[in-house]
Amino acid sequence: MTKILFASSEAVPFIKTGGLADVAGSLPKYFDRKNYDVRVILPKYICMDAQWKAQLQFLCHFYVNLGWRKQYAGIFQAKADGITYYFVDNEFYFAGDKPYNHIHEDVEKFAYFSKAVLEALPFLDFCPDIIHCHDWQTGLIPVYLRTLYGGERYYAGIRTVYSIHNLKFQGRFTLPAVADITGLPQQIFTADKLESYGEANYLKGGVVYADAITTVSRTYAMEITTPEGGEGLDGLMRARSDVLFGIPNGLDYEEYDPETDVFLENHFNQTNFVSQKAANKESLQRELSLPTEPDVFFLGMVSRLYDQKGFDLVTYIMEELLSTEKIQIVVLGTGDEKYESSFRYFAEKYPDKLHADIGYSDDLAHRIYGSCDAFLMPSLFEPCGLSQLMSLRYGTVPIVRETGGLKDTVEPYNEYENTGTGFSFANYNAHEMLATLRYAMKVYRTDRRAWNALALRGMQQDFSWESSAREYEALYMMITNRPSGCR
């Protein structure tokens, strides 16, 4: 039995701010449980919903030496979907109304968490063969393991996998602060280890010291080795390319199932999706106070409203799109004030064409996936993306920019061969996006049979976690059968 411990700063159903939580909470359920014992460890945040905190059971406590500090660590336990979750308790670090705070707090918080994970292992009666670390918040786990714990027999056989979910976020802090907090030896704060452009970099530490590195799509794994996509670390990524793997994220097909989705008024499958989606469309139009026009092109967007997600392109062409096309758009999300204000403005100017819900609602998100004709994701970069997978699952045709996971998962429509699962454009250009939108609308209006076939091909794709889990199992087997990548 191979033992795997996922270390993450968030995981569904307990705490979520983004796609990382979906991966850390969903993927463990899909491993072969006859051969893999996969557990998850994460912080015990005060802001966690009361229903989840009520299920936690106290296991033990100990103390963590963090530089010159000695800090309490409690360990709690819970189970969800048959998976054991551990929670590191320390209210000094994990208080507050959100998981992530200001930079000067996070620098110490996640150094503490990384060391507490390793210190907890002897108390859990669970010595993992592999610690699978996720994003910069756990980047110091491989560093600690190969430096401060490298000579201890208990930890000697543990390997590490380090997953990068978004290279843009690296956990960069001042060298003196990190040296003081972590207690790590001074000789590792060099350009070939933790130092990066005059700062200490938690993500870089994970990449340098891990036995294997993964990221969340094959195209993104290639992109981060280039100056354009490497966020200043492309040289390091090329140097470690022999152990860099792109394994696409999956989707929890139990939660996102149009036949059983509790948020949908009308359930559907690959046989009856045309009529039932039309009924959902009319229902959502009424809910959003939009005219109930069955033939209008209904476009959805569910996203954080940031530059990375392509909203500079969207707002640039919004006036032209709304003033010239027979279209209705529903936008759900929060983010930069400039985009929030822009959508409020256009919703007020074109109330029959645009509904903007500035906030987040899981039930409305599901209804958008289950009701719209198409879904727009024009990202500047997208390591994997989940919304396009949800759209495909619900027969909502994705319109995407060809980058990262979007390129890997959406096959462009070919009207001559009747192939493809969506529409895409290559250059980060507003009018190229607009031209692609207009092409999609033309197909929708003039050849509904081809459009329905396009939607059906999307529904027939398999982006569940099953295939991704098999790839991770192969990676785990590979690194447990070779010497550790100790540096």
C-alpha positions as CSV (number, residue, x, y, z in Angstrom):
1,M,0.0,0.0,0.0
2,T,1.5,3.3,-1.1
3,K,0.8,6.1,1.3
4,I,0.3,9.7,0.0
5,L,-0.2,12.9,2.0
6,F,-1.6,15.9,0.1
7,A,-0.5,19.1,1.7
8,S,-2.6,22.1,0.6
9,S,-3.7,25.5,1.9
10,E,-7.3,24.7,1.0
11,A,-9.5,21.8,0.0
12,V,-13.2,21.3,-0.7
13,P,-15.5,20.8,1.1
14,F,-13.8,22.5,4.0
15,I,-12.3,25.7,2.7
16,K,-12.2,27.1,-0.9
17,T,-11.0,30.3,-2.6
18,G,-10.2,28.9,-6.0
19,G,-9.5,25.8,-8.2
20,L,-6.7,24.6,-5.9
21,A,-9.4,23.6,-3.4
22,D,-11.2,21.5,-6.0
23,V,-8.0,19.6,-6.9
24,A,-6.9,18.9,-3.3
25,G,-10.4,17.9,-2.2
26,S,-11.5,16.0,-5.3
27,L,-8.5,14.1,-6.7
28,P,-7.9,11.9,-3.6
29,K,-11.2,10.2,-4.1
30,Y,-10.2,8.8,-7.4
31,F,-7.1,6.8,-6.5
32,D,-7.2,3.1,-6.5
33,R,-7.9,2.5,-2.8
34,K,-6.7,-1.1,-2.9
35,N,-3.2,0.2,-3.6
36,Y,-3.2,3.9,-2.4
37,D,-4.0,5.4,1.0
38,V,-4.3,9.1,0.2
39,R,-4.9,11.6,3.0
40,V,-5.0,15.4,3.1
41,I,-3.5,17.9,5.6
42,L,-4.5,21.6,5.6
43,P,-4.7,24.6,8.0
44,K,-7.6,24.8,10.5
45,Y,-8.9,28.2,9.6
46,I,-11.1,30.1,12.0
47,C,-13.1,31.2,8.9
48,M,-14.1,27.7,8.1
49,D,-17.8,27.1,8.0
50,A,-19.3,26.1,11.3
51,Q,-20.8,22.9,9.9
52,W,-17.3,21.6,9.0
53,K,-15.6,22.7,12.2
54,A,-18.3,20.8,14.2
55,Q,-17.1,17.6,12.6
56,L,-13.4,17.9,13.6
57,Q,-12.0,15.6,16.2
58,F,-8.9,16.5,18.3
59,L,-6.0,14.1,17.9
60,C,-2.9,15.5,19.6
61,H,-0.8,18.6,20.0
62,F,3.0,19.3,19.9
63,Y,5.3,22.3,19.5
64,V,7.0,23.6,16.4
65,N,10.4,25.3,16.5
66,L,10.3,28.1,13.9
67,G,13.5,30.0,13.9
68,W,13.8,31.3,17.5
69,R,10.0,30.8,18.0
70,K,8.3,27.9,19.7
71,Q,4.7,27.6,18.5
72,Y,1.8,25.4,19.5
73,A,0.3,23.0,16.9
74,G,-2.8,21.0,17.4
75,I,-4.0,18.3,15.0
76,F,-7.6,17.6,14.3
77,Q,-9.1,15.0,12.0
78,A,-12.3,14.6,9.9
79,K,-13.5,12.3,7.1
80,A,-15.2,13.3,3.9
81,D,-16.1,10.9,1.0
82,G,-14.0,8.2,2.8
83,I,-10.9,10.4,2.8
84,T,-9.1,11.3,6.0
85,Y,-8.3,15.0,6.5
86,Y,-5.9,16.4,9.0
87,F,-6.0,20.0,10.2
88,V,-3.2,22.0,11.8
89,D,-4.5,24.2,14.5
90,N,-2.9,27.5,15.6
91,E,-5.2,30.5,16.0
92,F,-2.3,32.9,15.9
93,Y,-1.7,32.0,12.3
94,F,-5.1,30.8,11.1
95,A,-7.4,33.4,12.5
96,G,-9.1,36.1,10.4
97,D,-12.1,36.2,8.0
98,K,-10.3,34.7,5.0
99,P,-7.5,32.1,4.5
100,Y,-4.9,34.5,3.1
101,N,-4.0,37.8,4.6
102,H,-1.4,40.5,4.1
103,I,2.0,39.4,2.8
104,H,3.8,40.0,6.1
105,E,1.4,37.5,7.8
106,D,1.5,34.8,5.1
107,V,5.3,34.7,5.0
108,E,5.3,33.3,8.6
109,K,2.0,31.5,8.4
110,F,3.0,29.1,5.6
111,A,6.5,28.6,6.9
112,Y,4.9,27.4,10.1
113,F,2.4,25.3,8.2
114,S,5.1,23.6,6.1
115,K,7.2,22.7,9.2
116,A,4.1,21.7,11.2
117,V,3.2,19.2,8.5
118,L,6.5,17.4,8.9
119,E,6.5,17.6,12.7
120,A,3.0,16.1,12.7
121,L,3.9,12.9,10.9
122,P,5.2,10.9,13.9
123,F,2.0,11.7,15.8
124,L,-0.4,10.6,13.0
125,D,0.7,6.9,12.8
126,F,0.9,7.6,9.1
127,C,4.3,7.9,7.5
128,P,3.8,8.8,3.9
129,D,5.8,7.4,1.0
130,I,5.2,10.7,-0.8
131,I,4.1,14.2,0.3
132,H,2.3,15.8,-2.6
133,C,2.7,19.6,-2.0
134,H,0.5,22.2,-3.7
135,D,1.4,25.7,-4.7
136,W,3.7,28.2,-3.0
137,Q,2.1,27.9,0.4
138,T,3.7,24.4,0.8
139,G,6.9,25.1,-1.1
140,L,9.0,24.9,2.0
141,I,8.0,21.3,2.8
142,P,10.5,19.8,0.3
143,V,13.1,22.4,1.5
144,Y,12.7,21.5,5.1
145,L,12.6,17.8,4.3
146,R,15.9,17.8,2.5
147,T,17.8,20.1,4.8
148,L,16.7,20.2,8.5
149,Y,15.2,16.7,8.4
150,G,17.5,15.1,5.9
151,G,19.6,13.2,8.5
152,E,16.7,11.8,10.4
153,R,15.9,8.1,9.8
154,Y,12.1,8.6,10.1
155,Y,12.0,11.0,7.2
156,A,14.7,9.4,5.0
157,G,12.4,7.5,2.6
158,I,9.8,10.2,2.0
159,R,9.7,11.6,-1.5
160,T,8.0,14.8,-2.6
161,V,5.9,15.8,-5.6
162,Y,5.4,19.6,-6.0
163,S,2.4,20.8,-8.0
164,I,2.3,24.3,-9.5
165,H,-1.3,25.5,-10.0
166,N,-0.4,29.0,-11.1
167,L,3.2,30.1,-11.5
168,K,2.3,33.7,-11.2
169,F,1.9,33.3,-7.5
170,Q,5.2,32.4,-6.0
171,G,5.4,33.5,-2.4
172,R,8.2,36.0,-2.7
173,F,9.4,37.7,0.5
174,T,12.5,39.5,1.8
175,L,15.5,37.3,2.4
176,P,16.1,38.5,6.0
177,A,12.5,37.8,7.0
178,V,12.5,34.3,5.6
179,A,15.9,33.5,7.0
180,D,14.7,34.7,10.5
181,I,11.3,32.9,10.4
182,T,12.3,29.6,8.8
183,G,15.6,28.9,10.6
184,L,16.9,27.4,7.4
185,P,20.7,27.3,6.9
186,Q,22.1,30.5,5.3
187,Q,23.8,28.6,2.5
188,I,20.5,27.7,0.8
189,F,19.6,31.4,0.3
190,T,21.5,31.5,-2.9
191,A,20.6,31.9,-6.6
192,D,20.6,28.2,-7.2
193,K,18.2,27.4,-4.4
194,L,15.8,29.8,-2.6
195,E,17.0,33.3,-3.7
196,S,15.2,34.8,-6.7
197,Y,15.8,38.4,-7.9
198,G,16.9,39.5,-4.5
199,E,14.1,37.9,-2.6
200,A,13.4,34.5,-1.0
201,N,10.9,32.5,-3.1
202,Y,8.8,29.7,-1.5
203,L,7.7,28.3,-4.9
204,K,11.3,28.2,-6.2
205,G,12.3,26.2,-3.1
206,G,9.7,23.6,-3.8
207,V,10.8,23.3,-7.5
208,V,14.5,23.0,-6.6
209,Y,14.1,20.4,-3.8
210,A,11.1,18.3,-4.9
211,D,11.6,14.8,-6.5
212,A,9.1,15.6,-9.2
213,I,7.2,18.7,-10.3
214,T,3.8,18.8,-11.9
215,T,1.6,21.4,-13.3
216,V,-2.0,21.2,-14.4
217,S,-2.0,20.9,-18.1
218,R,0.5,19.7,-20.8
219,T,0.6,22.9,-22.6
220,Y,1.1,25.0,-19.5
221,A,4.1,22.6,-18.6
222,M,5.6,23.7,-21.9
223,E,4.7,27.4,-21.5
224,I,6.4,27.8,-18.1
225,T,9.7,26.8,-19.6
226,T,9.6,29.9,-21.9
227,P,10.5,33.5,-21.1
228,E,6.9,34.5,-22.0
229,G,5.2,32.1,-19.6
230,G,7.9,31.4,-17.0
231,E,7.2,34.4,-14.7
232,G,11.0,34.9,-14.3
233,L,11.7,31.2,-13.5
234,D,11.8,29.8,-17.0
235,G,15.5,28.9,-16.7
236,L,14.8,26.9,-13.5
237,M,11.9,25.2,-15.2
238,R,14.1,24.2,-18.2
239,A,16.8,23.0,-15.8
240,R,14.3,20.7,-14.1
241,S,12.3,19.7,-17.2
242,D,13.4,16.1,-16.9
243,V,11.1,15.8,-13.8
244,L,8.4,18.3,-14.9
245,F,5.1,16.8,-15.9
246,G,1.9,18.2,-17.2
247,I,-1.1,16.3,-15.8
248,P,-4.4,17.9,-16.6
249,N,-6.9,18.7,-13.8
250,G,-10.2,16.8,-13.9
251,L,-13.7,17.6,-12.9
252,D,-15.8,16.0,-10.2
253,Y,-18.4,14.3,-12.3
254,E,-20.6,13.6,-9.3
255,E,-20.9,17.2,-8.4
256,Y,-21.2,18.5,-12.0
257,D,-23.8,16.2,-13.4
258,P,-26.6,17.7,-15.5
259,E,-28.8,14.6,-14.8
260,T,-28.7,15.1,-11.0
261,D,-27.6,18.8,-10.4
262,V,-29.8,20.1,-7.6
263,F,-29.4,23.7,-8.9
264,L,-31.0,23.0,-12.3
265,E,-34.8,23.2,-12.8
266,N,-34.7,20.8,-15.7
267,H,-32.2,17.9,-15.7
268,F,-30.8,16.5,-18.9
269,N,-28.5,14.0,-20.6
270,Q,-26.9,13.5,-24.0
271,T,-30.3,12.4,-25.4
272,N,-32.6,15.2,-24.3
273,F,-30.3,18.1,-23.7
274,V,-31.7,20.2,-26.6
275,S,-35.2,20.6,-25.2
276,Q,-34.2,20.6,-21.5
277,K,-31.5,23.2,-21.9
278,A,-33.9,25.4,-23.8
279,A,-36.3,25.1,-20.8
280,N,-33.4,26.0,-18.4
281,K,-32.5,28.9,-20.6
282,E,-36.0,30.4,-20.4
283,S,-36.1,29.8,-16.7
284,L,-32.7,31.6,-16.2
285,Q,-33.8,34.5,-18.4
286,R,-36.9,35.0,-16.2
287,E,-34.7,34.8,-13.0
288,L,-32.4,37.4,-14.3
289,S,-35.2,39.7,-15.7
290,L,-34.0,39.2,-19.3
291,P,-36.5,38.9,-22.2
292,T,-37.4,35.3,-22.7
293,E,-36.3,35.0,-26.3
294,P,-35.6,31.3,-27.2
295,D,-33.4,32.1,-30.2
296,V,-31.2,34.8,-28.7
297,F,-27.5,33.8,-28.3
298,F,-27.1,33.3,-24.5
299,L,-23.5,33.7,-23.4
300,G,-22.2,33.0,-19.9
301,M,-19.1,34.0,-18.0
302,V,-18.3,32.8,-14.5
303,S,-14.9,34.1,-13.4
304,R,-12.7,36.3,-11.2
305,L,-12.7,39.6,-12.9
306,Y,-9.0,40.1,-13.5
307,D,-6.7,40.9,-16.4
308,Q,-5.4,37.3,-16.4
309,K,-8.9,36.1,-17.3
310,G,-9.0,38.4,-20.4
311,F,-11.5,41.0,-19.1
312,D,-9.5,43.8,-20.7
313,L,-10.5,42.2,-24.0
314,V,-14.1,41.7,-23.0
315,T,-14.7,45.3,-21.8
316,Y,-12.9,46.7,-24.9
317,I,-15.4,45.1,-27.3
318,M,-18.5,45.1,-25.0
319,E,-20.1,48.3,-26.5
320,E,-19.6,47.1,-30.0
321,L,-21.0,43.6,-29.2
322,L,-24.0,44.8,-27.3
323,S,-24.9,47.5,-29.7
324,T,-24.7,45.4,-32.9
325,E,-25.6,41.8,-32.0
326,K,-28.7,39.8,-30.9
327,I,-27.1,38.5,-27.7
328,Q,-27.7,38.2,-24.0
329,I,-24.8,37.9,-21.6
330,V,-24.8,36.9,-17.9
331,V,-21.6,37.6,-15.9
332,L,-21.0,36.2,-12.4
333,G,-17.9,37.1,-10.4
334,T,-15.9,39.6,-8.4
335,G,-12.5,41.2,-8.9
336,D,-10.9,44.4,-10.0
337,E,-13.1,47.5,-9.4
338,K,-12.6,48.7,-13.0
339,Y,-14.2,45.5,-14.3
340,E,-17.0,45.4,-11.7
341,S,-17.9,49.0,-12.5
342,S,-17.7,48.4,-16.3
343,F,-20.2,45.5,-16.1
344,R,-22.5,47.5,-13.8
345,Y,-22.4,50.3,-16.4
346,F,-23.3,48.0,-19.4
347,A,-26.0,46.2,-17.4
348,E,-27.6,49.6,-16.7
349,K,-27.2,50.7,-20.3
350,Y,-28.4,47.4,-21.9
351,P,-30.7,45.9,-19.3
352,D,-32.3,43.5,-21.9
353,K,-28.9,42.2,-23.0
354,L,-26.6,42.1,-20.0
355,H,-27.0,40.9,-16.4
356,A,-24.1,41.3,-14.1
357,D,-24.1,39.6,-10.7
358,I,-21.0,41.1,-8.9
359,G,-20.5,38.4,-6.3
360,Y,-20.4,34.6,-6.2
361,S,-23.2,32.1,-6.0
362,D,-22.5,28.4,-6.5
363,D,-26.1,27.7,-7.4
364,L,-26.3,30.5,-10.0
365,A,-22.9,29.3,-11.5
366,H,-24.4,25.8,-12.0
367,R,-27.5,27.3,-13.7
368,I,-25.3,29.4,-16.0
369,Y,-23.4,26.2,-17.1
370,G,-26.7,24.4,-17.5
371,S,-28.7,27.1,-19.3
372,C,-26.4,29.1,-21.6
373,D,-25.7,28.4,-25.2
374,A,-22.0,29.3,-25.0
375,F,-19.4,30.2,-22.4
376,L,-16.5,32.7,-22.9
377,M,-13.0,32.2,-21.4
378,P,-10.5,34.6,-23.2
379,S,-7.7,34.1,-20.7
380,L,-4.3,35.8,-21.1
381,F,-2.9,32.5,-19.5
382,E,-4.8,29.6,-18.0
383,P,-2.8,26.8,-16.3
384,C,-5.7,24.4,-16.6
385,G,-9.1,26.0,-16.2
386,L,-12.2,24.2,-14.8
387,S,-15.0,26.4,-16.2
388,Q,-14.5,25.1,-19.8
389,L,-14.7,21.5,-18.4
390,M,-17.9,22.3,-16.7
391,S,-19.3,24.0,-19.8
392,L,-18.4,20.9,-21.9
393,R,-20.1,18.6,-19.3
394,Y,-23.3,20.7,-19.6
395,G,-23.4,21.0,-23.4
396,T,-22.5,24.7,-23.2
397,V,-20.1,25.4,-26.0
398,P,-16.8,27.0,-24.8
399,I,-15.3,29.9,-26.6
400,V,-11.6,30.2,-25.5
401,R,-8.2,31.6,-26.2
402,E,-5.6,28.9,-27.1
403,T,-3.5,28.9,-24.0
404,G,-2.6,26.4,-21.3
405,G,-5.3,24.0,-20.4
406,L,-7.8,25.7,-22.6
407,K,-5.8,24.7,-25.6
408,D,-5.5,21.1,-24.3
409,T,-9.2,20.6,-23.6
410,V,-11.2,22.5,-26.3
411,E,-10.9,21.3,-29.9
412,P,-11.7,24.1,-32.4
413,Y,-14.8,23.6,-34.5
414,N,-14.2,22.5,-38.1
415,E,-17.3,23.1,-40.1
416,Y,-16.0,21.1,-43.1
417,E,-15.3,17.9,-41.1
418,N,-18.0,18.4,-38.4
419,T,-15.4,18.0,-35.7
420,G,-14.5,20.0,-32.6
421,T,-16.0,20.8,-29.2
422,G,-15.8,24.6,-29.1
423,F,-14.4,27.8,-30.7
424,S,-10.9,29.3,-30.1
425,F,-8.7,32.1,-31.1
426,A,-4.9,32.3,-30.9
427,N,-3.7,35.9,-30.4
428,Y,-4.5,38.0,-27.3
429,N,-6.5,40.5,-29.4
430,A,-9.9,41.9,-28.6
431,H,-11.2,41.9,-32.2
432,E,-9.9,38.5,-32.9
433,M,-12.0,37.4,-30.0
434,L,-14.9,39.3,-31.3
435,A,-14.6,37.7,-34.7
436,T,-14.6,34.3,-33.1
437,L,-17.7,35.2,-31.1
438,R,-19.4,36.3,-34.3
439,Y,-18.5,33.1,-36.0
440,A,-19.9,31.1,-33.2
441,M,-23.1,33.2,-33.3
442,K,-23.4,32.6,-37.1
443,V,-23.2,28.8,-36.6
444,Y,-25.8,29.0,-33.9
445,R,-28.2,31.0,-36.0
446,T,-27.7,29.4,-39.4
447,D,-27.0,25.7,-38.6
448,R,-28.6,24.7,-35.4
449,R,-28.1,21.0,-36.2
450,A,-24.3,21.5,-36.4
451,W,-24.4,23.6,-33.2
452,N,-26.3,20.8,-31.3
453,A,-23.8,18.2,-32.6
454,L,-20.9,20.4,-31.4
455,A,-22.5,20.6,-28.0
456,L,-23.1,16.9,-27.9
457,R,-19.4,16.2,-28.7
458,G,-18.5,18.3,-25.8
459,M,-20.8,16.4,-23.5
460,Q,-19.2,13.1,-24.7
461,Q,-15.7,14.1,-23.6
462,D,-14.3,12.5,-20.5
463,F,-12.5,15.0,-18.2
464,S,-13.3,13.3,-15.0
465,W,-10.5,12.8,-12.4
466,E,-10.2,9.1,-13.3
467,S,-7.6,9.5,-16.1
468,S,-5.7,12.1,-14.1
469,A,-5.5,9.9,-11.1
470,R,-4.0,7.1,-13.2
471,E,-1.3,9.5,-14.4
472,Y,-0.5,10.6,-10.9
473,E,-0.3,6.9,-9.8
474,A,2.2,6.2,-12.6
475,L,4.3,9.2,-11.4
476,Y,4.2,8.1,-7.8
477,M,5.4,4.6,-8.8
478,M,8.2,6.1,-10.8
479,I,9.6,8.3,-8.0
480,T,9.3,5.7,-5.2
481,N,11.4,3.3,-7.3
482,R,14.4,5.6,-7.6
483,P,16.7,7.4,-5.2
484,S,15.5,10.6,-3.7
485,G,16.2,13.9,-5.4
486,C,18.0,15.3,-2.4
487,R,19.9,18.4,-3.2
